[in-house]
Amino acid sequence: MAESLRIGDVGADVATLQRRLNARGASLNVDHVFGSATDAAVRDFQRSLGLVVDGIVGPRTQGLLLGVVPPAYALTQADIEAAAATLGCDVAAIQAVVSVESPKGGFLPDGRVVILFERHVFYRQLQAAGIDPRPLEVVRPDICNPKPGGYIGGPGEYARLAAAKQFNEVCALESASWGRFQIMGNHYETVGYATVQDFVADMATGEAAQLRAFVKLTMDDADLHEALQHRDWLTFARIYNGPNYAINHYDARLAAAFKLHGGVASHITPEAVEAKAAVTSAPEETDPNTPSTDAGTSRRGKRQAKAEAAA
C-alpha cells in the first residue's frame, strides 16, 4: 500500500484500504475511489481508536488496520482537542496545522525526533554568544553560514547537528527545529523550559509534548494566536512560516486542510479556491534542499520574522 492515502486518491491501494475497513465493520463499495464514504469510514476508524481524526491513511492508521499497536509517542485526538480548548480555537484549526506542517509525524522511523538544522541560525547564535563564526564558516560552510542551505533531510540532519555540537553544543541545539511543529531550539524559554537541553529532552518524550510547545509558542504571540482563533490563514502563515509563506502556498494549504477537517467559513486566499486540490497536491514533506519556513516562528525568531515581513 502507498505510504499515505487521502480523499481524491484512486487505484488498487484504495481498494485494499476499502477491504480492510470493511473487515473492521465498514460497509464500503470497493470501487477503488477514495471518496466521501471512504473518508468518513477512515475517520470513524481513527476516532474509535483514539488516533488523530484527519482522514489521512498514513503509517499509523495502516498499522492499526493490520493490528499493529501505534508507538507510545504518537499524537492522539484527545491531545488535539485539549490544545484547541487551551487556545480557544476550532479543533479543525489544530488538525490543519498538524496535517500541513508535518503530515509524517514528529519522529523518524528510528525513533529520533524529526529535526532540521539551520546553518544560518547557527552562524547567528554563535555571534550572539560572542563567538566569531567566520573561521568556522571557512572550514565548515555546510553547518555555519550566513545563508540558509546545506540541508540533507531525515537522519542526515543529525550528522550536521553533531558536527555543530563539537564547536558549541548550546548554539547547535538552538539552531535546529524540533518535532512535529518544527519549533526552533532558540525558542526554549518562550515555550517554558529553563535550558535548551531540557527542551530537546522533552521533545523526545512524544508528540503531545511537541504540541504543548506549539500551544505555548502560539499563546506567546498575540497576533499568531488571534489569527488561529479567527481562522485567518494568511496572517497565521505569514507569522508562523515567514514572509516566504506564499512560495509554498501555506495559507492556501492551511485553509484547504481546515475545510477538509470539517472547519467552517475562514479567510481563504484565491489560491485556496480549489481546496481539495490544494490539499491532495501538497507535498508530504518539505524538500530538504529548499527551506520552506526560513523566517517564521517555527524556524527562526518570530520578532525578526515580523520585522522582515514589514520591511
TISETI-745990 format. One record per residue: residue in one letter; x, z, y of N, C-alpha, C in turn. Coordinates in steps of 0.05 Angstrom, whole numbers, padded with zeros to 5 digits, always signed. Each point is the difference from the previous one (the first is absolute). Example, Ala and Ser with C-alpha at 12.3 -4.5 7.8 and 13.67 -1.06 7.14 Angstrom:
// TISETI-745990
A+00264+00156-00114-00018+00000+00024+00018+00000+00024S-00007-00014+00021+00016+00001+00024-00015+00014+00022
END
This chain:
// TISETI-745990
M+00017+00000-00024-00017+00000+00024+00018+00000+00025A-00010-00013+00021+00014+00000+00025+00006+00028+00010E+00020+00003+00017+00008+00026+00010-00023+00014+00015S-00016-00016+00014-00023+00011+00014-00022-00021+00002L-00025+00008-00001-00022-00017+00003-00019+00012+00021R-00015-00017+00014-00018+00009+00020-00022-00021+00004I-00020+00007+00016-00022-00018+00005+00010-00027+00010G-00011-00021-00011+00008-00027+00007+00018-00013-00021D+00012+00016-00017+00017-00011-00021-00017-00013-00022V+00012-00020-00013-00014-00014-00022+00021-00004-00023G-00011-00005-00024+00018-00008-00022-00002+00018-00024A+00017-00005-00019+00000+00014-00026+00005+00030+00004D+00017+00008+00019+00006+00028+00004-00025+00015+00009V-00016-00013+00016-00025+00012+00009-00020+00004-00023A+00000-00020-00018-00017+00002-00024+00009+00024-00017T+00026+00003-00003+00010+00023-00015-00008+00026+00013L+00001+00001+00026-00009+00024+00014-00029+00005-00004Q-00016-00020+00001-00029+00003-00003-00006+00010-00029R+00014-00010-00019-00005+00010-00028+00008+00030-00002R+00022+00007+00012+00009+00028-00001-00019+00019+00015L-00011-00010+00022-00020+00016+00014-00026+00003-00016N-00007-00022-00014-00024+00002-00017+00004+00019-00023A+00025+00002-00010+00006+00019-00021-00002+00028+00010R+00002+00004+00026-00002+00026+00013-00028+00006+00011G-00019-00017-00007-00028+00005+00007-00013-00018+00020A+00015-00019+00011-00011-00019+00019-00016-00021-00015S-00015-00016+00015-00016-00021-00012+00004-00026+00016L+00025-00009-00001+00007-00024+00016-00002-00025-00016N-00007-00021+00014+00001-00027-00012+00030-00009+00002V+00011-00006-00023+00029-00008-00001+00002-00029+00010D+00001-00003+00026+00000-00026+00013+00026-00008+00012H+00021+00016-00004+00027-00005+00011+00001+00001+00031V-00020+00011+00013-00001+00001+00029-00002+00029+00009F+00019+00009+00016+00000+00027+00011-00018+00000+00025G-00026+00003-00006-00020+00000+00022-00009+00028+00006S-00023+00001+00014-00010+00026+00009-00008+00019-00023A-00010-00012-00022-00008+00017-00023+00025+00013-00013T+00021-00016-00003+00025+00010-00012+00012+00021+00019D+00000-00006+00026+00010+00019+00019-00014+00027-00002A-00027-00001-00002-00015+00025-00002+00007+00015-00026A+00003-00015-00022+00007+00012-00025+00028+00014+00001V+00019-00014+00013+00026+00012+00004-00001+00025+00016R-00015+00000+00021-00002+00024+00018-00014+00023-00015D-00020-00007-00016-00014+00021-00016+00020+00012-00020F+00016-00016-00012+00020+00010-00020+00020+00017+00014Q+00010-00009+00023+00020+00016+00015-00012+00026+00009R-00024+00000+00010-00013+00024+00009-00004+00020-00023S-00007-00010-00023-00006+00018-00023+00025+00015-00009L+00024-00010+00007+00025+00012-00010+00016+00012+00023G-00011+00001+00024+00013+00012+00022+00022-00017+00013L+00002-00025-00007+00020-00018+00013-00009-00006+00028V+00019-00012+00015-00007-00011+00027-00020-00022-00005V-00023+00001+00013-00021-00019-00004+00004-00023+00020D+00016-00020-00009+00007-00022+00018-00008-00027-00011G-00009-00001-00025-00008-00026-00012+00024-00017-00008I+00024+00010+00004+00024-00015-00008+00009+00009-00027V+00003-00019-00018+00008+00007-00028+00030-00003-00002G+00014+00022+00008+00029+00001-00002+00009+00013-00025P+00025+00007-00002+00011+00012-00025-00015+00025-00009R-00008+00017+00019-00013+00026-00008-00028-00005-00011T-00015-00017+00013-00027-00007-00011+00002-00014-00026Q+00019-00019-00002+00004-00014-00025+00008+00019-00023G+00018+00018+00007+00009+00020-00020-00023+00017-00010L-00017+00009+00018-00023+00017-00009-00020-00016-00016L-00003-00026+00005-00018-00016-00016+00011-00002-00029L+00026+00004-00003+00013-00001-00026+00005+00028-00011G-00010+00021+00015+00003+00027-00010+00026+00014+00008V+00015-00012+00019+00026+00011+00009-00005+00020+00023V+00009+00024-00002-00004+00020+00021+00018-00007+00024P-00011+00001+00024+00016-00007+00024+00020+00022+00006P+00022-00007+00014+00020+00020+00006-00012+00023+00017A+00012+00023-00002-00010+00024+00014+00002-00003+00030Y+00018-00017+00010+00004-00003+00029-00020-00019+00013A-00018-00012-00016-00018-00021+00011-00020+00012+00020L-00005-00016+00021-00021+00007+00020-00027-00002-00013T-00018+00018+00008-00027+00000-00011-00021-00004+00022Q-00024-00007-00008-00021-00004+00020-00006+00026+00015A+00003+00023-00014-00004+00026+00013+00020+00004+00023D+00025-00009-00005+00021+00002+00021-00009-00016+00025I-00010-00024-00005-00007-00018+00022-00024+00012+00015E-00019+00011-00014-00024+00011+00013+00008+00025+00016A+00019+00016-00009+00009+00023+00015+00015-00008+00025A+00016-00022-00002+00014-00010+00023-00020-00010+00021A-00020-00014-00009-00020-00011+00019-00015+00023+00014A-00006+00021-00015-00014+00023+00013+00018+00013+00021T+00026+00003-00006+00018+00012+00019+00003-00017+00025L+00001-00026-00003+00004-00018+00022-00026-00007+00014G-00022+00007-00012-00026-00007+00012-00005-00030+00001C+00008-00014-00021-00004-00029-00001-00014-00008-00025D-00006-00025-00003-00013-00011-00024+00019+00001-00023V-00011+00006-00024+00016-00001-00024+00011-00029-00004A-00016-00020+00007+00008-00027-00002+00024-00007+00018A+00003+00015+00022+00022-00004+00018+00027+00008-00013I-00001+00023-00014+00024+00009-00015+00006-00020-00022Q-00021-00008-00014+00004-00019-00022+00012-00026+00010A-00008-00009+00023+00011-00025+00012+00030+00003+00005V+00008+00023+00012+00028+00004+00005+00016+00001-00026V-00011+00014-00020+00014+00002-00026+00004-00027-00012S-00021-00017+00000+00002-00026-00014+00017-00020+00015V+00002+00003+00026+00016-00020+00016+00029+00009+00002E+00004+00026+00005+00028+00009+00004+00016+00001-00026S-00012+00007-00022+00016+00002-00025-00018-00002-00024P-00009-00024-00006-00019-00003-00022+00011+00006-00028K+00027+00000-00002+00012+00005-00026+00007+00030-00004G-00006+00016+00020+00005+00029-00003+00025+00010+00014G+00004+00026-00002+00022+00012+00014+00024+00006-00017F+00000-00009-00025+00022+00005-00019+00009-00025-00014L+00026-00002-00005+00011-00022-00016-00007+00005-00030P+00002-00021-00016-00005+00004-00029+00018+00021-00013D+00024+00005+00012+00018+00020-00012-00007+00029+00010G-00021+00002+00017-00009+00027+00008+00011+00009+00027R+00018-00015+00012+00010+00007+00026-00019-00010+00022V+00002+00014+00023-00017-00007+00023+00007-00028+00010V-00020-00016+00007+00006-00025+00013+00012+00005+00028I+00023-00014+00005+00012+00003+00026+00008-00027+00011L+00006-00001+00026+00012-00023+00012+00020+00011+00020F+00026-00007-00004+00021+00010+00018+00003-00019+00024E-00001+00013+00024+00002-00016+00025+00027+00004+00013R+00016-00021-00002+00028+00003+00009+00002+00003+00031H-00020-00012+00014+00001+00003+00030-00008+00029+00008V-00017+00013-00016-00007+00027+00006+00024+00018-00006F+00015-00006-00022+00024+00016-00006+00020-00002+00022Y+00003-00024+00011+00018-00004+00023-00008+00018+00023R-00026+00001+00005-00010+00015+00023+00002+00030-00006Q-00006+00008-00025+00001+00029-00007+00029+00010+00002L+00019-00016-00008+00028+00008+00003+00007+00004+00029Q-00009-00018+00017+00005+00003+00029-00012+00026+00010A-00024+00006-00008-00014+00024+00009+00014+00025-00009A+00014-00002-00023+00015+00023-00011+00028+00002+00013G+00006-00017+00019+00026+00000+00013+00022-00013-00016I-00007-00018-00018+00019-00015-00017+00000-00029+00008D+00023-00011+00005+00003-00028+00007-00005-00017-00024P-00022-00017-00001-00005-00016-00024+00015-00025-00002R+00014-00008+00021+00013-00026+00000+00022-00004-00021P+00017+00020-00006+00019-00004-00021-00013-00004-00027L-00022+00013-00006-00014-00004-00025-00013-00027-00001E-00010-00009+00023-00013-00026+00002+00020-00022-00009V+00025+00003+00008+00021-00020-00007+00003-00003-00030V+00001+00023-00014+00006-00001-00029-00025-00001-00017R-00023+00010+00010-00025+00000-00015-00024-00008+00017P+00000-00025+00009-00022-00009+00017-00027-00001-00015D+00002+00001-00027-00025+00000-00016-00016+00026+00002I+00014+00022+00008-00014+00025+00002+00001+00012+00028C+00017-00011+00017+00002+00010+00028+00002-00023+00019N-00021-00005+00015-00001-00024+00016-00021+00005+00022P+00005-00010+00024-00020+00004+00021-00025-00018-00004K+00002-00019-00019-00023-00018-00005-00011+00006-00028P-00027-00003-00003-00012+00004-00027+00010-00020-00020G-00002+00006-00025+00008-00019-00021+00015+00013-00023G+00010-00017-00017+00015+00010-00023-00017+00011-00023Y-00026-00005+00001-00018+00012-00020+00004-00012-00027I-00001+00017-00020+00001-00009-00028-00027+00003-00013G-00014+00022+00006-00026+00006-00011+00002+00014-00027G-00022+00014-00007-00002+00013-00026+00023+00021-00003P+00009+00003-00025+00021+00019-00006+00026-00005+00016G+00005-00025+00008+00024-00006+00015+00002+00015+00026E-00022+00009+00011+00002+00014+00026+00014+00027-00004Y-00001+00011-00024+00013+00026-00006+00031-00004+00001A+00010-00023-00007+00028-00005+00002+00009+00000+00029R-00016-00012+00017+00006+00000+00029-00001+00028+00011L-00021+00015-00008-00002+00028+00009+00024+00017-00009A+00008-00004-00025+00022+00016-00011+00026-00006+00016A+00004-00025+00007+00024-00008+00015+00000+00013+00028A-00024+00000+00012-00002+00013+00027+00004+00030-00002K-00010+00013-00021+00003+00029-00003+00029+00008-00002Q+00017-00018-00009+00029+00007-00002+00012+00004+00028F-00013-00012+00020+00010+00003+00027-00014+00023+00015N-00026+00002-00004-00015+00022+00013-00027+00002-00014E-00003+00022-00016-00024+00002-00017-00026+00003+00017V+00001+00017+00021-00024+00004+00015-00009-00025+00014C+00018-00014+00014-00007-00024+00013-00010-00022-00019A+00012+00000-00024-00009-00020-00020-00028+00005-00009L-00007+00025-00007-00027+00007-00008-00020-00005+00022E+00008+00004+00025-00018-00005+00023-00004-00029+00004S+00017-00017-00011-00001-00029+00005-00015-00016-00021A-00013+00013-00018-00016-00014-00021-00029+00007+00004S-00017-00019-00007-00029+00006-00001-00006+00009-00029W-00019+00019-00002-00004+00013-00026-00030-00001-00008G-00004-00008-00025-00026+00003-00012-00021-00021+00007R-00024+00006-00008-00022-00020+00001-00006-00008+00028F+00005+00018+00020-00007-00006+00027+00024-00007+00017Q+00023-00004-00013+00024-00010+00013+00008+00016+00025I-00001+00026-00002+00006+00018+00022+00030+00004+00002M+00011-00005+00024+00028+00003+00004+00009+00029-00002G+00024+00004-00012+00010+00027-00003+00004+00014+00027N+00005-00015+00021+00005+00013+00026-00026+00012+00012H-00022-00003-00014-00025+00013+00009-00004+00027-00014Y+00020+00010-00014-00005+00023-00017-00011+00024+00015E+00009+00005+00025-00011+00023+00015-00029-00005+00008T-00007-00025+00008-00027-00006+00008-00020+00005-00023V+00009-00006-00025-00018+00003-00022+00002+00027-00014G+00015+00019+00013-00002+00028-00008+00022+00011-00018Y+00024-00012+00001+00022+00009-00017+00023+00011+00017A+00014+00020-00010+00022+00012+00014+00025-00018+00000T+00004-00014-00022+00023-00018-00002-00009-00026-00013V+00017-00021+00004-00006-00025-00012+00002+00002-00031Q+00017+00017-00009+00003+00004-00029-00026+00012-00012D-00013+00018+00015-00026+00011-00009-00021-00022-00001F+00000-00017+00020-00019-00022+00001+00004-00019-00024V+00025-00008-00006+00006-00018-00022-00008+00013-00026A+00005+00026-00004-00007+00013-00025-00030+00001-00004D-00015+00004+00021-00029+00002-00003-00012-00028-00005M+00011-00021+00012-00010-00027-00005+00003-00007-00029A+00019+00012-00014+00005-00005-00028-00020+00015-00018T-00016+00018+00011-00018+00016-00017-00026-00016-00007G-00006-00020+00016-00024-00016-00006-00012-00014+00024E-00018-00018-00005-00012-00015+00021-00019+00016+00017A-00010+00023-00010-00016+00017+00016+00016+00012+00023A+00025+00007-00005+00018+00010+00021+00006-00022+00020Q+00003-00025-00010+00005-00022+00018-00024-00005+00018L-00024+00003-00011-00024-00003+00016-00002+00022+00021R+00007+00025-00008-00001+00022+00020+00019-00005+00023A+00023-00012-00006+00018-00007+00022-00012-00021+00018F-00014-00019-00011-00013-00021+00016-00021+00013+00018V-00015+00019-00011-00021+00014+00015+00012+00014+00024K+00022+00015-00005+00013+00015+00022+00012-00019+00021L+00012-00022-00009+00011-00020+00019-00022-00012+00017T-00023-00005-00012-00022-00012+00015-00012+00020+00020M-00003+00025-00008-00011+00020+00018+00019+00006+00023D+00025-00004-00004+00020+00005+00022-00002-00021+00022D-00012-00023-00006-00002-00022+00020-00030-00004+00007A-00007+00009+00023-00029-00001+00008-00011-00029-00001D+00016-00019+00009-00009-00028+00001-00003-00011-00028L+00019+00006-00018-00002-00009-00027-00024+00012-00014H-00003+00026+00004-00023+00015-00012-00026-00012+00009E-00003-00004+00026-00025-00011+00011-00005-00028-00011A+00021-00016-00002-00003-00027-00010-00011+00000-00029L+00010+00018-00016-00009+00002-00028-00029+00010-00001Q-00006+00019+00016-00028+00011+00001-00020-00022+00009H+00008-00016+00019-00018-00020+00011+00003-00028-00012R+00016-00001-00021+00004-00025-00015+00011-00022+00018D+00017+00007+00018+00012-00019+00018+00026-00009-00012W-00002-00020-00018+00023-00008-00016+00022-00013+00015L-00006-00013+00022+00021-00012+00016+00018+00021+00012T-00012+00021+00012+00015+00022+00011+00015+00015-00021F-00013+00005-00022+00012+00015-00022+00025-00015-00010A-00003-00026-00005+00022-00016-00010+00023-00002+00020R-00007-00002+00025+00021-00002+00021+00017+00025+00001I-00013+00024-00002+00014+00025+00001+00015+00006-00027Y-00014-00004-00022+00011+00008-00026+00021-00020-00010N-00005-00026+00004+00018-00020-00010+00018-00012+00021G-00004+00007+00026+00017-00010+00021-00010-00026+00012P+00013-00009+00022-00009-00023+00015+00000-00026-00016N+00014-00001-00022+00000-00024-00017-00022-00001-00021Y-00019+00018+00004-00022+00002-00020-00014-00026-00004A-00003-00016+00021-00015-00025-00001+00013-00021-00019I+00026+00002-00003+00014-00020-00017-00011+00002-00028N-00005+00024-00010-00010+00003-00027-00030+00006+00000H-00013-00004+00023-00030+00003+00002-00009+00027-00011Y+00015+00021+00007-00008+00027-00010-00028+00008+00010D-00007-00007+00024-00027+00008+00010-00021-00014-00016A+00004-00026-00006-00019-00015-00015-00002+00010-00028R+00022+00007-00012+00000+00009-00028-00013+00028-00002L+00005+00017+00020-00012+00027+00000-00031-00003+00003A-00008-00017+00019-00029-00004+00004-00013-00011-00025A+00013-00019-00013-00011-00012-00024-00001+00021-00022A+00021+00016-00003+00000+00020-00021-00022+00021+00005F-00003+00007+00025-00021+00020+00007-00027-00010-00008K-00006-00026+00006-00025-00011-00008-00003-00001-00030L+00022-00008-00014-00001-00001-00029-00006+00027-00013H+00010+00021+00013-00004+00027-00011-00026+00013+00009G-00018-00016+00012-00026+00010+00006-00003+00009+00029G+00020-00006+00017-00002+00008+00028-00021-00016+00015V-00010+00011+00021-00020-00013+00017+00014-00013+00024A-00015-00006+00020+00010-00015+00024+00026+00013+00010S+00020-00018+00006+00025+00009+00010+00011-00021+00019H+00021+00006+00014+00013-00019+00018+00016-00019-00016I-00009-00024-00004+00013-00020-00016+00011-00023+00017T+00025-00006-00003+00012-00021+00015-00009-00027-00010P+00004-00022+00015-00008-00026-00010+00011-00008-00027E+00025+00009-00005+00013-00006-00026-00015+00011-00024A-00017+00021+00006-00013+00014-00022-00029-00009-00005V-00007-00023+00012-00028-00009-00004-00005-00006-00029E+00020-00012-00013-00002-00004-00029+00012+00024-00014A-00015+00021+00000+00011+00026-00010+00009-00002-00029K-00015-00012-00017+00007-00001-00028+00026-00015-00003A+00003-00023+00014+00024-00015-00002+00024+00015+00009A-00003+00016+00022+00022+00015+00011+00010+00020-00020V-00018+00012-00016+00009+00020-00019+00012-00013-00025T-00014-00020-00011+00009-00011-00025+00025-00016+00002S+00006-00010+00025+00025-00016+00003+00023+00017+00010A-00005+00026+00006+00022+00017+00010+00020+00005-00022P+00026+00000+00007+00021+00005-00020-00002+00029-00011E+00008+00003-00025-00001+00027-00012+00020+00019+00012E+00022-00011+00009+00020+00017+00013+00016-00016+00020T+00012+00013+00018+00016-00013+00021+00025-00013-00012D+00006-00024+00009+00026-00013-00007+00022+00019+00008P+00017+00009-00018+00021+00020+00007+00020-00012+00020N+00001-00026+00003+00018-00012+00019-00012-00005+00027T-00026+00007+00003-00013-00004+00025-00016+00025+00007P+00012+00018+00017-00014+00024+00007-00026-00006+00015S-00022+00012-00009-00026-00006+00012-00007+00021+00021T+00011+00024-00002-00008+00021+00019+00024+00012+00013D+00013-00015+00016+00025+00008+00012-00002+00022+00020A-00022+00001+00015-00001+00019+00022-00025+00017+00001G-00013+00005-00023-00024+00016+00000+00006+00029-00008T-00021+00016-00002+00004+00028-00007+00011+00002-00028S-00005-00020-00017+00008+00003-00028+00030-00005-00004R+00012-00017+00016+00028-00005-00005+00019+00004+00024R-00011+00006+00023+00017+00007+00022-00014+00020+00018G+00013+00010+00020-00012+00021+00017-00024-00011+00014K-00022+00014+00000-00025-00010+00011+00001-00001+00031R+00015+00018+00012+00002-00001+00029+00015-00025+00008Q+00021-00008-00015+00014-00024+00006-00018-00024-00005A-00016+00001-00021-00019-00022-00006-00019-00005+00024K-00011+00022+00011-00018-00003+00022+00014-00012+00024A+00025+00009+00005+00014-00010+00023+00006-00030-00003E+00008-00008-00024+00006-00028-00005-00026-00017+00002A-00022+00011-00010-00025-00015+00001-00009-00004+00029A+00006+00019+00017-00009-00002+00028+00019-00017+00017A+00024-00004-00010+00021-00014+00015-00007-00030+00003
END
